[in-house]
């Protein structure tokens, strides 16, 4: 059986609003993406994933779609999309579109119709319930804080919104809804795109009794009743048959609060659901008691355990991981788990090395390849994100001091990833001639793509080398995974084995030097495939690792 092309590929995520503005509007656009395709091609990636560009009131930056068949005017036109597809294909790259089908904007025509009366034909496109003793139907909470129910006063019923109140959840129990969505996705597939990233797709099947939740230790009441719900695998198979298989699309599902067992099933080659999944468990290891809006510190041992469990578990089941540190919802990884000051270059390369040598398909988020950092804005006025604004209000209501609240916001806000791409040391980091919709990080003169591309020892070229290694060495795609030194509080190390070869990754995750001793008796001669220091030790039996040093050894068995 021929190996799927995406198993040796790397995907680059673009957040169009913050990528490149060609009109001076202060917002990025599709022409801006086209303008930078040669830069992306030089990095070596195989596919570009665009976050939503459909018509939207932008309450949640495009994840609130009001018209699936139209382009948000600030981004451009349908002709721009068609040209982007063509320009990518001309460069032997592919396009993945983001699709949001758990919910729509309340501005969508379906919802506008649905709210007019209880007997409107579109009423059953959404999830409506009567009040419970004059209050919301149950105690489920929104992912963005507060109740997950909003009262529509005209009909005196509540509708479900797992996210913002302007993002009404669709009723997937309704066959007509699903068929309308598949029809729409086929429309896009016929435009020539090559894949879909499916937003929070594992939330579409809800327990239909909508029970009160008595058991959520993390305060996310309701989560147990809509995460990987009762009909989810049925829906995924149906969608695959209706959309993915006929067009040979690559698919990745964003899985909110999922389990390893669920993702093994989603991506098992013989079940025909999804190609790969994003899970976020490794990015909750600095949450205090499981809660995001806290000032918790990295639990390094837990990070190693989670990543290793998923590597081993998915490999054994024949499933497939989407590998990532960063995306539009996560803080910049070099600020989060690395050092965004003295050892920014070393730690950015180390983090990339650890992730890219695992089994799966790596995703690089715009700016990650040049070591962009969190902006550390000092005022809540500088933040645009609706989730951040809600969290600020809730933290203040809990009585936290302004300085403590801002410290949490600076670490956790989704806007950390959304500041404009830093292209050069020119005005607004070369992102726009106009006033950017979100302020540019103040360090853009020091950190920008133009500077990185000129420096052959830069983070950019380290990513380029990692992407190339995946294509050259089949062991990275096929090898099994064995974690080493799991109790070591400084070192992340693992081995991959396949076809008479061994790949050894050794990484110092911290800013102080530390010693690595190979824990097995036998040591063979090794070749260094890549290191983030110029003179790493060729003998891996005992190594003095410098701050954030990471080395990849290839050993012939």
PADREN-960886 format. One line per 8 residues: number of its first residue (from 1); for each residue z, y, x of C-alpha. Coordinates in pm, whole numbers, plus 50000, padded with zeros to 5 digits. Each point is the difference from the previous one (the first is absolute). Example, Ala and Ser with C-alpha at 12.3 -4.5 7.8 and 13.67 -1.06 7.14 Angstrom:
BEGIN
1) 50780/49550/51230  49934/50344/50137 .
END
This chain:
BEGIN
1) 50000/50000/50000  49902/50338/50139  50290/50227/50096  50019/50310/49776  49893/50310/50196  50315/50191/49908  50226/49760/50190  49897/50157/50333 .
9) 49962/50350/49862  50207/50317/49992  50007/50247/49711  50052/50378/50023  50172/50177/49713  49891/50352/49904  50201/50231/49777  49708/50229/49910 .
17) 50215/50294/49890  50138/50032/50354  49714/49870/50213  49732/50266/50053  49909/50307/49793  49640/50125/50020  50020/50264/49724  50302/50209/50101 .
25) 50183/49903/49680  50302/49873/50192  49937/49648/49871  49805/49730/50178  49677/49875/49843  49743/49721/50014  49762/50201/50219  50294/50033/50238 .
33) 50031/49622/50016  49626/49962/50066  50026/50262/50278  50260/49788/50186  49840/49655/49969  49889/49995/50363  50362/50058/50107  50112/49707/49783 .
41) 49717/49786/50132  50106/50074/50359  50348/49870/49919  49833/49669/49921  50111/49932/49642  49786/49802/49757  50094/50152/49667  50128/50327/49852 .
49) 50245/49999/49712  49999/50320/49790  50301/50086/49786  49900/50104/49644  49725/50257/49964  49959/49972/49622  50054/50290/49760  50371/50070/49978 .
57) 50248/50279/49921  50149/49914/50344  50355/49972/49877  50026/49701/50236  49713/50093/50233  49736/49796/49824  50205/49694/49910  50000/50150/49650 .
65) 49637/49945/49893  49867/50187/49699  49639/49874/50026  49906/49685/50192  49628/50083/49984  50016/50352/50144  50086/50150/50340  50274/50259/50043 .
73) 49791/50321/50045  50207/50114/50300  49879/49689/50186  49633/50026/49908  49754/49814/49780  49875/49652/49923  49706/50075/50231  50252/50057/50281 .
81) 50151/49656/49935  49655/49842/50007  49920/50175/50326  50333/49892/50149  49924/49636/49916  49658/50036/50163  50133/50176/50313  50270/49735/50047 .
89) 49750/49717/49959  49764/50171/50246  50283/49975/50256  50080/49634/49917  50321/50103/49827  50110/49926/49646  50175/50188/49719  50315/49899/49815 .
97) 50090/50205/49692  50354/50039/49869  50034/49915/49631  50301/50075/49778  50008/49774/49694  50372/49957/49930  49999/50344/49839  49783/50302/49922 .
105) 50070/50369/49985  50123/50117/49661  49695/50232/50020  49772/49695/49971  49798/49990/49678  50155/49663/49911  50350/50148/50003  49894/50320/49831 .
113) 49869/49784/49716  50295/49759/50006  50263/50268/49951  49840/50145/49683  50128/49727/49766  50149/49651/49992  49686/49857/49843  49751/50158/50243 .
121) 49771/49729/50153  50119/50100/50349  50370/49980/49914  50023/49643/50129  49847/50099/50336  50351/50113/50103  50356/49873/49958  50193/50159/49713 .
129) 50351/49928/49875  50242/50149/49752  50320/50160/50122  50318/49796/50040  50289/50171/49821  49831/50335/50041  49935/49948/50372  49731/49842/50222 .
137) 49900/49642/49903  50180/49851/50302  50157/50104/50332  49694/49947/50220  49959/50273/50260  49688/50159/50145  49903/49942/50363  50008/50379/50026 .
145) 50353/50029/49857  50141/50038/49650  49912/49797/49691  49672/49805/49985  49947/50110/49639  49871/50330/49860  50022/50102/49637  49673/50098/49834 .
153) 50140/50225/49730  49699/50005/49766  50032/49626/49924  50371/49975/50091  49950/49706/50235  50056/49952/50371  49728/49895/50247  50070/49816/50325 .
161) 49933/50169/50337  50116/49812/50308  49903/50307/50205  49972/50366/49897  50022/50079/49629  49633/50111/50020  49907/49645/50112  50011/49781/49690 .
169) 50000/49624/50058  49704/49811/49854  50058/49705/49768  49849/49705/50186  50084/49768/49712  49707/50165/49819  49676/49811/50087  49793/50309/49924 .
177) 50189/50203/50261  49937/49740/50268  49632/49972/49913  49957/50379/50009  50161/50006/50345  49780/49718/50131  49692/50174/49863  50101/50317/50185 .
185) 50065/49812/50325  49658/49835/49975  49847/50347/49962  50148/50092/50339  49906/49671/50161  49641/50066/49900  50017/50333/50187  50005/49788/50316 .
193) 50364/50007/50102  50133/49694/50180  50356/49961/49880  50297/50119/49797  50355/50087/50091  50197/49938/49680  50288/50241/49946  50336/49843/49897 .
201) 49797/49714/49852  50293/49758/49976  50168/50220/49736  49737/49962/49727  50163/49703/49823  50326/50091/49826  50252/49776/49823  49909/50081/49641 .
209) 50354/50006/49862  50070/50301/50227  50367/49900/50041  50285/50220/50116  50061/49933/50372  50358/49921/50099  49935/49871/50352  49823/50250/50231 .
217) 50229/50045/50301  49775/50272/50145  49997/50201/49677  49631/49921/49933  50070/49882/49646  49712/49810/49841  49839/49894/50328  50068/49630/49936 .
225) 49807/50016/49674  49673/50151/50124  49971/49892/50366  49763/49701/50045  50031/49959/49624  49936/49698/49775  49619/50029/49969  49922/50162/50335 .
233) 49817/49704/50159  49800/49943/49683  49892/50367/50008  49911/49985/50371  49783/49690/49954  49827/50162/49702  49930/50319/50197  49870/49802/50296 .
241) 49759/49813/49774  49888/50315/49815  49969/50239/50297  50078/49878/50352  49809/49673/50026  49668/50120/49850  49985/50289/50252  50160/49818/50296 .
249) 50262/50275/50032  50288/50010/50247  50329/50062/49819  50348/50105/50100  50282/50028/49750  50283/50247/50043  50306/49796/49909  50308/50194/49896 .
257) 50334/49822/50064  49820/49665/50020  50101/49666/50150  49848/49785/50272  49946/49716/49749  49805/50230/49767  49777/50128/50282  49936/49646/50125 .
265) 49864/49928/49653  49800/50325/49966  49816/49936/50328  49976/49622/50018  49627/49931/50060  49974/49741/49723  50147/50208/49714  49735/50276/49995 .
273) 50220/50303/49941  50018/50247/50293  49899/49993/50367  50315/50162/50135  50313/50189/49899  50206/50297/50111  50373/49938/49983  50261/50257/50096 .
281) 50308/49797/50086  49975/50082/50371  50000/50371/49910  50330/49983/49814  50206/49898/50303  50126/50356/50044  50101/50038/49632  50376/50017/49951 .
289) 50100/49728/49750  49635/49970/49900  49972/50361/49889  49714/50213/50131  50151/50350/49971  50273/49943/50258  50040/50074/50369  50021/49633/50100 .
297) 49923/49878/50351  49756/49731/50114  50134/49644/49976  49792/49864/50288  50102/49634/49968  49911/50010/49630  49662/50158/50080  49917/49714/50238 .
305) 50118/49740/49749  49793/50136/49712  49679/50040/50201  50046/49651/50147  50075/49838/49663  49681/50149/49854  49793/49899/50303  50118/49640/49984 .
313) 50006/49973/49621  49653/50142/49940  49852/49793/50285  50145/49676/49865  49868/50072/49650  49655/50104/50122  50062/50350/49862  49918/50328/50167 .
321) 50202/50309/50091  49890/50361/49999  50167/50132/50318  50121/50359/50001  50268/50245/50105  49861/50311/49830  49835/50113/49680  49996/50301/49767 .
329) 50341/49903/49857  50185/49933/50326  50143/50229/50269  49817/50006/50334  50102/49688/50190  50033/50172/50338  50265/50228/49846  50159/49718/49803 .
337) 50032/49707/50242  49874/50156/50324  50065/50322/50192  49795/50301/49889  50106/50209/50299  50040/49882/50361  49852/49651/49954  49759/50073/49715 .
345) 49699/49850/50180  50183/49690/50124  50175/49927/49671  49685/50055/49791  49812/49752/50218  50291/49752/49991  50018/50007/49619  49624/49951/49975 .
353) 50013/49707/50244  50276/49817/49811  49818/50029/49666  49640/49943/50112  50064/49673/50182  50131/49838/49680  49791/49793/49760  49839/50205/49726 .
361) 49769/50296/49954  50137/50323/50153  49984/50331/49814  50013/50329/50191  50095/50312/49808  49826/50327/50094  50181/50168/50291  50190/49686/50097 .
369) 49741/49938/50272  50087/50334/50164  50378/49971/49957  50048/50259/49725  50366/50061/49914  50207/50097/49698  49981/50381/49957  50378/50045/49949 .
377) 49955/50289/49755  50319/50204/49966  49977/50102/49633  49941/49806/49678  49737/50263/49915  49784/49856/50279  49982/49662/49822  49743/49932/49728 .
385) 50066/49637/49904  50136/49939/49647  50222/49711/50114  50149/50220/50274  50068/50286/49758  50173/49760/49758  50208/49846/50279  50108/50345/50124 .
393) 50127/50090/49651  50184/49669/49960  50164/50020/50345  50116/50355/49932  50143/49889/49665  50200/49733/50186  50171/50286/50187  49843/49953/50345 .
401) 49985/50307/50222  49657/50165/50046  49989/49900/50369  50071/49634/49918  49742/49998/49720  49734/50154/50224  50073/49748/50277  49928/49717/49751 .
409) 49688/50176/49865  49867/50054/50354  50033/49628/50072  49881/49853/49671  49745/50231/49834  49651/49867/49934  49874/50341/50115  50084/49890/50356 .
417) 49673/49805/49987  49805/50259/49804  49995/50301/50231  49641/50084/50099  49829/49793/50266  50032/50168/50339  49646/50026/50136  50037/50271/50263 .
425) 50212/50288/50128  49796/50243/49786  50129/50177/49689  50167/49759/49753  49944/49718/50253  49626/50018/49925  50065/49857/49654  49898/50305/49795 .
433) 49893/50362/50024  50206/50068/49686  50370/49972/49923  50080/49623/50008  50144/49851/49679  50288/49868/50215  50108/50162/50324  49874/49859/50329 .
441) 50266/49852/50230  50098/50263/50257  49924/49774/50302  49621/49987/49939  49915/50187/50323  50165/49721/50196  49895/49710/49773  49638/49995/49881 .
449) 49695/49774/49996  49792/50216/50233  50264/49976/50271  50050/49625/49946  49631/49913/50026  49973/50187/50331  50295/49809/50152  49907/49642/50093 .
457) 50368/49898/50008  50066/50132/49649  50141/49828/49692  49650/50014/49848  49852/49778/50272  50296/49761/49981  49919/49946/49632  49633/49959/50090 .
465) 50092/49727/50251  50221/49819/49747  49716/50003/49745  49764/49858/50264  50245/49725/50106  50013/49872/49641  49622/49956/50004  49995/49838/50346 .
473) 50292/49755/49977  50002/49749/49714  50366/49918/50070  50099/50333/49839  49833/49890/49676  50085/49630/49999  50309/49946/50215  50332/49897/49857 .
481) 50303/50225/50054  50328/49928/50172  50266/50272/50031  50199/50023/50323  50337/50160/50086  50083/50063/49634  50360/50101/50078  49896/50247/50272 .
489) 50085/50349/49877  49739/50171/50221  49695/49773/50026  49735/49897/49750  49818/49696/50137  49787/49724/49856  49738/49743/50094  49672/49901/49838 .
497) 49849/49657/50079  49656/49864/49929  49734/49781/50158  50158/49960/50344  50107/50362/50035  50321/50194/49957  50039/50370/49933  50338/50149/50093 .
505) 50103/50345/49872  50305/50163/50157  50114/50342/49883  50299/50220/50070  50063/50171/49665  50231/50268/50145  50022/50290/50243  50216/49835/50265 .
513) 49885/49744/50256  50088/49638/49929  49939/49656/50149  49792/49725/49840  50052/49641/50112  49748/49749/49868  50213/49755/49797  49798/49684/50076 .
521) 49999/49793/50318  49632/49986/50079  49805/50309/50105  49629/49992/50074  49780/50254/50170  49921/50283/49764  49739/50271/49958  50111/50336/49864 .
529) 49768/50087/49712  50156/50340/49930  50307/50205/50085  50116/50350/49923  50102/50054/50363  49755/49984/50292  50194/49754/50216  50175/49746/49777 .
537) 50133/49686/50168  49745/49714/50010  50281/49739/50012  50151/49980/49651  50291/49766/50092  50227/50300/50060  49893/50361/49936  50178/50332/50031 .
545) 49858/50180/49698  49983/50378/50013  50060/50218/49689  49773/49877/49719  49800/49782/50239  49776/49742/49829  49790/49734/50171  49753/49740/49867 .
553) 49962/49689/50219  49728/49736/49959  50097/49657/50135  49770/49697/50031  50194/49685/49915 .
END
